[in-house]
Every structure is written in structure tokens, then in C-alpha cells.
Amino acid sequence: MLTIGILGAAGIAPAAIIRPARRRTDVAVLAVAARSAASGARYAAEHGIARSYEGYAALLDDPEIDLVYNALPPSEHAEWSIRALEAGKHVLCEKPFAMNAAEAQRMVDAADASGFRLIEAFHDRYHPLSAELDAVRASGMLGEILSVSADFSSTNVFDPASLRHDPLLGGGSLMDLGCYPLHWVRAFLGEEPEVVEASATLNPLGADLSVDALLRFPSGVEARVTSAMVEHPHLNASFDAVGTLGTLHVENLVFPSRGHSLTSRIDGVERNWTVRGEETYDHQLDALSSGVPLLTEGADSVANMVLIDAIYAAAGVLRP
């Protein structure tokens, strides 16, 4: 039985960990920790969690917890992930992994030193749709890849009280949304790019409302990656690849169980298909329970943050 403790009375936790755990017999969410005893108790009662703690350190002292789900704001990821590792817990840390690459490296170093696992919660990477993209790339059906593009945009109107808009807490469209398409293009091409150019629009607090970045990979492939959290007609999470033999378009890589599609066009022949799978979070929890090395831990997490740092620098965005 894998027992889980949640750091933070977070809105994402029910979908990401609580409900998936209830669909299994080998995983249990045992406790939640919040800044105040009252909020922790309310959250535990609402979600049927047996234990609640005032303060995050108290949860780390619970000897019955195997894995900590760090659902705190990004500004708290490094400190509390490292403290959890040092307390002898495995950690599933929400994305974005850290505030910057230096923090990310310290986190990975702490995991290596402790002997416990530190996994970034890119849940979409564990859905069969992600494996299908890997298979398309490996098959050579598109020929030599010439360019790729990826976008994740959704309505998230500016609210100064929202952590997603506060740069001090790790807010911004690139941190909250754009980290996904960066991960998609890196995974698809299997290389680490350089930033050619980037631009951003900022909110009054200095966090980015939108980002547009042009990347170049060692193979010569160029990638356009965009993200935006402004007024948007619908959530867009799309990926496109152009090769010498054809093209591929993918809709909704983030939440494929809510509806997705793949469309290829090879020699003028169009093919549309989908991939069977459960909720992304169920696949992620299944991977966590397997005990094998995963696709979103270690060097991968550091590399994504290195790229985020480089895009912000190229766009001239000052960060905490």
C-alpha cells in the first residue's frame, strides 16, 4: 500500500491525486497539511482524508506516509520537496518544478543524496497519447522533421490575488501553461534546444500573460512554443510537426480523456485517429506505483527549467 500526504489544501489535488487514489486498492491518501489547523480540517472533512496537520512540517513527521504530493505554489516547491526527501519521503511535485534551474538542480541533488524519488507531475506524459507521439516520431512516417510548434492557452483573466498571476509565487503563463508545450517539443525531438528569440506581454505585477518563443534544436529543427492566459474562446493544447513526408496535428495533449485527436497527412492522404486511455492522473498514479524510473524526474526536470529561464531572459522578463 502506497500512502500519500498532501502538502497544501490545493484545488488541483482532488483531480490529481485524491480521486485517482480512490479508484485503486493499493494507494491511500492518508493526510493533508495546511497553513492553519482550521483550513486543513475543513479540507480533510470535505475530501474524506483521515488526518490533517497544521503546518507542513508536521505532515513530514508522520512515519506512515510514503509519498508527499507537493501541491504548494512554485515558490515553495524547492524548500518543501527537499525537506520531504530529507524526512525519508518520496515526492510528487507539481509543475512547474521550481522557480528556476538552480533550484531544480538542488532538488534533484537532494533526491540523489536521500535515495528517495522526486517526480515532476507532468501527468500528460503518462497517457497513451504521449506514447503514440513517441511512436509516430520513431516510425519515420513524417520523414525528416523540419519544424514543430506547440501551444497551451486558456482563459485566466488577471487577478492580483491569484498565485497564477503573482511572479513572487511562480505565476505567469510560461510557468503555469507554457511548461507543457516546452516538455512536448523536448520529448518529441529528444534534444535540448537553444532560444533564438522570445517575447512576452506582462500583467501589472510583472508576470507574463503570454509568451512566444522560437527555439532551435541541435538537429536544426525549429520550434515555435506559445502560451497565453488571457481571454480565450476555448482551452487550446495543440502540437504540430512538419516533416519531409507529411504533417501531424494533435489536439488536447493535456487532458486527452476529455476528447483529443491526431491528424496526419501523408502524400495527400489524411488519417484521423484517437488513442484509448484513462484520465491522465490515473496513468500518472499507475506509473508512480510501478517503482521504475520515470520520464519526468531527474535531469528532465532540470532541463525544462533551464529552458524556461532562457526564454524569460531572451524576452527580457525580470523574475524574482
PyMOL commands that set and color helices and strands:
alter all, ss='L'
color gray80, all
select helices_A, chain A and resi 13-22+37-47+56-60+74-86+101-114+123-126+128-139+163-165+167-169+173-189+256-258+280-290+299-315
alter helices_A, ss='H'
color red, helices_A
select strands_A, chain A and resi 2-7+27-34+51-54+67-70+90-93+118-120+145-153+194-202+208-216+222-228+236-243+246-251+261-266+269-273
alter strands_A, ss='S'
color yellow, strands_A
deselect
rebuild
show_as cartoon
